[in-house]
Amino acid sequence: MKSSVFKSFRFEVVLYSLLSLVYALLSLAVINIGAYIIFQKWPWDYIGAGAVLASIVNLSAGVALFIVYFLFLTRKFVNYIREIAKGINEISLGNFDNRIIINNEDEFAFISDKLNKMTSDIKRIMENERRSENAKNELITSVAHDLRTPLTSIIGYLDLVSTKQLPEDVRKRYIEIAYNKSKRLEKLIEDLFTYTKLNFGEVRTVLGEVDMVKLIDQLLDEFYPSFEENRLEYIFNTSHNSAVILADGNLLARAFANLIGNAIKYGRDGERIEINLTKDDDKIVITSTNFGEVIPEEDLDKIFTRFYRVESSRSSQTGGSGLGLAIAHSIIMLHGGSIYATSSENKTVFTVELYNKPKQIEPQAL
């Protein structure tokens, strides 16, 4: 907030001082005229001690009148200072909704404006801290729940193996179950570390040229055993031999691996998974379509939230860490792209848009 010299506090003080002086002189003149009318004598008509006394009375009256007029004219300053003090007191009491009314353009208005902005900033910081605290508590609760379930199973099966006389085939089956539970626990912990680093801006991208056609081909080859195990066919459609962008290849591989893994988990009933890649001068668009379990429309905006799983998917067969899509979302956002899901009667489509030249990357903003 900028103020001109003529609207500044200093100018107003000088102006009110001059006005007070003028008003005091005029009032003093009226008083002297009144005294002359009553006593038929001007103050300077006195001689000796009378003249000195009349001068002192006139001077004292002039000073008193000046002070009275000055205090009267500057009372708005006092009221404004009280408003500012009241605002500061409200802030100290934790009332961050209070705002000081700005009705001028002087230095007091500047102070009020800065106090209002400071109050808004403090409120925003406290709300962010509150949200972060709530998010942290939710994270701890979710992690504790998801860690406890496989860990309890592992302890239970290992306890049976170590304390009971079991047939060899049963013992091997229990050990295999405990091993699989341990791998699931390892995956959860790995996903948790990855998500935490992405969410708190601790991941730094190493940019290089990445051919998305080759990247998707390689990932599909790596997932071939999973496709076979779930009796799924995969189709990769693209009319391009290559689609090169500037990105972090390792992070994008992790993101698309999570998307393909998600498509396999929830698409095993649909017999096939389709992946399409198109590109133009600006961006590359990659879609992953599965024809299995459909995501309800009300859940589409929530599936990229950590630990969120559609209620119908909370089973031992499909239940993952609940972080895969959240990690994929964070990585795509880190590259300045976008990711979203759509669903119809018989299919679910995840769409990823990546720009040939990534936008400014700011991990701290995630």
Secondary structure by P-SEA (a helix, b strand, c coil): ccccccccaaaaaaaaaaaaaaaaaaaaaaaaaaaaaacccccccccaaaaaaaaaaaaaaaaaaaaaaaaaaaaaaaaaaaaaaaaaaaaaaccccbbbbbccccaaaaaaaaaaaaaaaaaaaaaaaaaaaaaaaaaaaaaaaaaaaaaaaaaaaaaaaacccccaaaaaaaaaaaaaaaaaaaaaaaaaaaaaaaaacccccccccccaaaaaaaaaaaaaaaaaaabbbbbbbbccccccccccaaaaaaaaaaaaaaaaaccccccbbbbbbbbcccbbbbbbbbcccccccccccccccccccccccccccccccccaaaaaaaaaaaacccccccccccbbbbbbbbbccccccccccc
